[in-house]
Amino acid sequence: MTALSGQRAFITGGASGIGAEMARRFTREGAHVVVADVNDGLGKQVAVEVGGDFEHLDVTDRAAWDAVIAAHDPFDIVCLNAGVSTYQHVAGNVSNYPFEHLDDDKYERIMSINVDGVVHGARAVIPGMVARKTGHILVTASLAGIIAIPPDPIYGLTKHAMVGLVKSLGPALEPHGVCISALCPGFVDTPLVTDVTRDFIKAFSSDVLDVSIAGDLAMRALTERIAGSQWTVSYGHPIQQYVPTIPFV
Ligand SMILES: NC(=O)c1ccc[n+]([C@@H]2O[C@H](COP(=O)([O-])OP(=O)(O)OC[C@H]3O[C@@H](n4cnc5c(N)ncnc54)[C@H](O)[C@@H]3O)[C@@H](O)[C@H]2O)c1
C-alpha cells in the first residue's frame, strides 16, 4: 500500500518541470494522474509515461475549466501549478527591462496564468470537494511568494497573491473537510529558470534545486495536511513549513 493508493490527481502545467515531477511522484505513490497543459506534445508524453490521461487546458479559460472538471471529477488532489515568469521567453538581461517599461501584453499574460488561472481552477474544483467533504488543493506559489524577487517584481506580486489566497481559503475550507496548501520552493531546475537567472543565483554562491524536490515537497504538504499552510525549500535548506513570526490570530 503506497501513500496515494487509489487516489486521483489533476495537475495543471503537468507537461513540464515541477508539474511533470509531481505527476511522476504521485504515480509512484499509487495515484492515477490527469496531466493538464497547453503543451499537448509534452503533456501527452508525460501522461503516457505515467500511465495517466492528458487534457488540453488553458488555465486562463474559465469555461474550459468547468468542462474539464465535469468530465474527469472526482479528484482527491488538484495541483494548481501552471505558471510563468514575466520575462521567461525574453532573451538577454532582464535588468534591460525595468518595471516602468513593462508592456501590457506581458503583464496581462502573467496575471491571467499565475493569478486568474488559479482562481478559476479553485472555483471549478471546490464545489465537488466540499460536497464530498474531502480533497486537497496544492497551489504552486514560490519562495517568491514569501520573500522579495527583485529581478521580477510582477512574478513576486503573483506569488504573494497565491500565498494570500491559500492562507485565507485554508480556514474557510477546513470545516468542509477540504485542505488547501501552498508549495513555496526556491529556484528549481526547470525550463522556467532562464540562463540569466541561473547566473544571478550562482553570483550568490547558490544553485537551483533538482526537480525531484518538487515531489518531496508536494508529498510533505499532502501528508501534513495543514489548512492554509506554506511549504518552503531552498538550496542548502530542508523542507519546512513557513510560519510567520508575528501571529495575529
Ligand atoms: N522553477 C522554479 O524555480 C520555480 C520555483 C518556484 C515556483 N515555481 C512555480 O512552479 C510552477 C511550475 O513551473 P516550472 O518551473 O515547472 O515551469 P515549466 O515552464 O517547466 O512548467 C510550466 C508549465 O505550465 C504550462 N503552462 C503555461 N501556461 C499555461 C496555461 N495558460 N494553461 C496551462 N498550462 C500552462 C507550460 O506549458 C508548462 O508545461 C509555476 O507556477 C512556477 O511559478 C517555479
The ligand as a Gaussian input file, in Angstrom:
#p B3LYP/6-31G(d) Opt

LIG

0 1
 N       11.301000      26.597000     -11.463000
 C       11.364000      27.348000     -10.373000
 O       12.428000      27.812000      -9.956000
 C       10.100000      27.622000      -9.585000
 C       10.228000      27.988000      -8.248000
 C        9.084000      28.247000      -7.505000
 C        7.846000      28.122000      -8.084000
 N        7.745000      27.769000      -9.389000
 C        6.401000      27.659000      -9.942000
 O        6.184000      26.319000     -10.302000
 C        5.180000      26.249000     -11.295000
 C        5.658000      25.355000     -12.421000
 O        6.795000      25.968000     -13.010000
 P        8.021000      25.150000     -13.625000
 O        9.235000      25.700000     -13.020000
 O        7.747000      23.707000     -13.551000
 O        7.969000      25.702000     -15.120000
 P        7.813000      24.949000     -16.517000
 O        7.934000      26.027000     -17.529000
 O        8.721000      23.784000     -16.578000
 O        6.319000      24.402000     -16.460000
 C        5.203000      25.239000     -16.544000
 C        4.117000      24.516000     -17.303000
 O        2.947000      25.350000     -17.307000
 C        2.357000      25.268000     -18.601000
 N        1.506000      26.418000     -18.854000
 C        1.894000      27.689000     -19.141000
 N        0.822000      28.444000     -19.384000
 C       -0.275000      27.656000     -19.241000
 C       -1.672000      27.861000     -19.368000
 N       -2.173000      29.049000     -19.708000
 N       -2.506000      26.814000     -19.142000
 C       -1.997000      25.591000     -18.814000
 N       -0.694000      25.330000     -18.700000
 C        0.169000      26.355000     -18.911000
 C        3.558000      25.172000     -19.546000
 O        3.178000      24.695000     -20.825000
 C        4.482000      24.259000     -18.783000
 O        4.240000      22.905000     -19.110000
 C        4.917000      27.685000     -11.710000
 O        3.752000      28.149000     -11.064000
 C        6.137000      28.426000     -11.209000
 O        5.863000      29.782000     -10.971000
 C        8.834000      27.511000     -10.149000

